[in-house]
Amino acid sequence: MNLRALVGHRESAAPAVAGECRALVEGLWEPTWLVDGRSLRVLAVNDAALALLGRHRDEVLEQPAEAVLDTPEDMAFWAVAQQPGADTALLSRTLVPRPGGGTLHLERRIHRLQGPGAPDAYLVSLRDLTPERQALEERDTLIAELRATLESTADGLLVTDLQGRIRAFNRRFAQMWQLPEALATGDDEAIYAWMLDAAAEPEAYLRQLEAVERGVLVPATDRFKLRSGRVVERVVLTQWSRGRPLGRVWSFRDLSERLAADQRIETLATTDPLTGVPNRRQLTERVATALIEVQRQRGRIALLLLDVDRFKQINDSLGQGMGDRVLAEVCSRIRTCLRDGDVVGRVGGDQFAMLIHHAGAEAAEHAARRILRATEAPYEIEGAQFTLTCSIGVALFPEAADTAHDLLRRAETAMQAAKADGRAGFRFHRTGSQDDEVRKRVRLDHAMRQVLARDGFRLHYQPQVDLSTGRVVGTEALIRWRDPTHGDISPADFIPVAEASGFIVQIGDWVLSQAVRQAASWYAAGRAMPVSVNVSALQFQQADFATRVSRLLAEHRLPPALLELELTESILVRDAAEALERLEALAALGVQLAIDDFGTGYSSLAYLKRFPLDALKIDRRFVRGLPGDESDAAIVRAIVQMAHALGLRVVAEGVELEAQRGFLAGLGCHTYQGFLFAPALDAQALWEVIEPEKALPAA
Ligand SMILES: Nc1nc2c(ncn2[C@@H]2O[C@H](COP(=O)(O)OP(=O)(O)OP(=O)(O)O)[C@@H](O)[C@H]2O)c(=O)[nH]1
């Protein structure tokens, strides 16, 4: 509808036209009102305007124009509206209070109706800008949020259009690529050139990039390395909007930390933390791989398993921390013995396995000897000086087994055989009887432990007789083990097993305390009868041995002179300085010290002179041939003479014949023991032999 025409119509037929004008104004969508040109009062107002401004029609109709909107611009407009030359139109934006609270953003237009037939009136119309502004604000918020999202991701993001023109990137992207400040606002070419230059392998980087470009809309993932060493994963996704591709989002993720963590986890899972060498798992895998290779080439490999001897004692005496240091040192010594390509792994607490390539029996033996030599050399750690020994088991492929697991097991069995053999050596794995032998020893060792726990051992005492007076002047305590099913088990069978397993220490303790108790009970009953006790090397080496002896004597109130400790020569030779110290401590207690089985070991005048000894025991092997065997006779004569010269008592063992006794007496030997006088007897039977006159007549 033509408003101008309508208003013009009103001029010619005033009341009707005014009515039509009103109807027209009221029918408009836009908030509108009509102001009389002369009176400047409101002629008509539509519902839209009333609703927007929150006014009632009566408050507005016939009221001055300022009554509807009293903003300064309106006031100013109306104030000068009727003056000649005044503006006939006003277009402005303004803020007015919203009826229910808040603010309305309005665009206001005042227009004077002019022209032929036009009534003298102003048409005022408003446009509510609030929804538009809201939309704008929402868009700004959204953009800010998107920007924040772009910035708050840990990935570097680059957004390009389909032609590769850069539209945005985040700070993380700039950091990751170490983009200089100047480039951040630089052109695309410069940024791309910088990225290419930062890649560790620009050629490969370009090729990857070309592949992405060729894929156009296909998502792509790849990895590359930067010159800084960092590894980056790149994911390229197409950006879509309303079904159309807009561009691409390139996200770059720094994988370096994750890869390093993965690497650390892998290392922890396969490496021994103490020594840094492969752990059991990795070692087994390496052996398995080596086996596949040698099987193909019909080659050979050797697997050596080393276990430190009595490592528990090292821990106990030096502490766990030093134990760790020792293990690390042992491991590094082993490494010096291996060729490139051979592998050492820590497969247990104090166990190391060595994989030796291209090794048959001879090469394996050389390796074992080399390793034993290296690990047995003296150690000095944190001021502590000591030596240790190791036992090695060797299993060869293909002889011993054909899987990694079995090869390790065989090497372990061989190592145990080396331990059972007295340690400080190596053994090859052999099948069959050797396994049986090891099993037998293990069973015996187990049975011994049970017998000791049940207090099933007994002590017997063999009298020692003075050769000049014929009187019993001492006894030797000897252990006895009677098994309910197997009968008597000889100490010659079980003592070596106990020595090999270390259980001899417990057995030795038991013998010592039992013997002291017995001697003390005789002493208390008025019978001062000395008792000799065998002391094994291992028992003697216990740091607190002398203290234990002293404690036992005190506990049972036994005069020390009534206890004699029989030591083997090997004790004195093994670690002379320490042995001397310990022997002096024992001698200071007042106990008697004898060398057992004299002449069988390392007999040396030097140590006889050096150590505080009281007696020598001639081994039964030299007594057996007396008096007829000239060499035995010569040896025994020499021993007795030497003992005389050093002021030592001499005791002959294993005397079974009168002729032997006579020969020994003739040499000036002091005492003897043997079947000639009596075998080892239990405590009661012993006294029946010593004092037959006091024995009760047999019932
Ligand atoms: N310091 C230290 N000790 C360990 C570690 N792992 C195991 N052990 C100890 O190593 C000793 C190993 O003992 P075994 O090999 O059974 O016995 P051993 O005392 O060496 O005696 P034999 O092997 O029979 O000669 C045990 O006492 C363990 O507690 C470790 O990582 N550090």
The ligand as a Tripos MOL2 file, in Angstrom:
@<TRIPOS>MOLECULE
LIG
   32    34     1     0     0
SMALL
NO_CHARGES

@<TRIPOS>ATOM
      1 N1         71.8510  -58.0770   47.9720 N.pl3     1 LIG1
      2 C1         70.9680  -58.7910   47.2590 C.ar      1 LIG1
      3 N2         70.7200  -60.0490   47.6370 N.ar      1 LIG1
      4 C2         69.8510  -60.7710   46.9130 C.ar      1 LIG1
      5 C3         69.1870  -60.2300   45.8150 C.ar      1 LIG1
      6 N3         68.3700  -61.1780   45.3150 N.ar      1 LIG1
      7 C4         68.5330  -62.2780   46.0750 C.ar      1 LIG1
      8 N4         69.4280  -62.0510   47.0500 N.ar      1 LIG1
      9 C5         69.8980  -62.9650   48.0740 C.3       1 LIG1
     10 O1         70.8220  -63.8690   47.4680 O.3       1 LIG1
     11 C6         70.8540  -65.0710   48.2050 C.3       1 LIG1
     12 C7         70.8780  -66.2150   47.2230 C.3       1 LIG1
     13 O2         71.0010  -67.3340   47.9450 O.3       1 LIG1
     14 P1         71.2380  -68.7500   47.2890 P.3       1 LIG1
     15 O3         71.8430  -68.6620   45.9470 O.co2     1 LIG1
     16 O4         69.9990  -69.5340   47.4360 O.co2     1 LIG1
     17 O5         72.2600  -69.3400   48.3020 O.3       1 LIG1
     18 P2         73.7280  -68.8580   48.5410 P.3       1 LIG1
     19 O6         73.8220  -68.2230   49.8960 O.co2     1 LIG1
     20 O7         74.2600  -68.0740   47.4050 O.co2     1 LIG1
     21 O8         74.4390  -70.2470   48.6360 O.3       1 LIG1
     22 P3         74.7260  -71.2310   47.4440 P.3       1 LIG1
     23 O9         74.0480  -70.7090   46.2160 O.co2     1 LIG1
     24 O10        74.1560  -72.5370   47.8920 O.co2     1 LIG1
     25 O11        76.1930  -71.2530   47.3140 O.co2     1 LIG1
     26 C8         69.6220  -65.0560   49.1080 C.3       1 LIG1
     27 O12        70.0420  -64.8390   50.4250 O.3       1 LIG1
     28 C9         68.8180  -63.8460   48.6280 C.3       1 LIG1
     29 O13        68.1500  -63.2020   49.6890 O.3       1 LIG1
     30 C10        69.4690  -58.8780   45.4670 C.ar      1 LIG1
     31 O14        68.9390  -58.3170   44.5090 O.2       1 LIG1
     32 N5         70.3500  -58.2060   46.2160 N.ar      1 LIG1
@<TRIPOS>BOND
     1     1     2 1
     2     2     3 ar
     3     2    32 ar
     4     3     4 ar
     5     4     5 ar
     6     4     8 ar
     7     5     6 ar
     8     5    30 ar
     9     6     7 ar
    10     7     8 ar
    11     8     9 1
    12     9    10 1
    13     9    28 1
    14    10    11 1
    15    11    12 1
    16    11    26 1
    17    12    13 1
    18    13    14 1
    19    14    15 2
    20    14    16 1
    21    14    17 1
    22    17    18 1
    23    18    19 2
    24    18    20 1
    25    18    21 1
    26    21    22 1
    27    22    23 2
    28    22    24 1
    29    22    25 1
    30    26    27 1
    31    26    28 1
    32    28    29 1
    33    30    31 2
    34    30    32 ar
@<TRIPOS>SUBSTRUCTURE
     1 LIG1         1 GROUP 0 **** ****
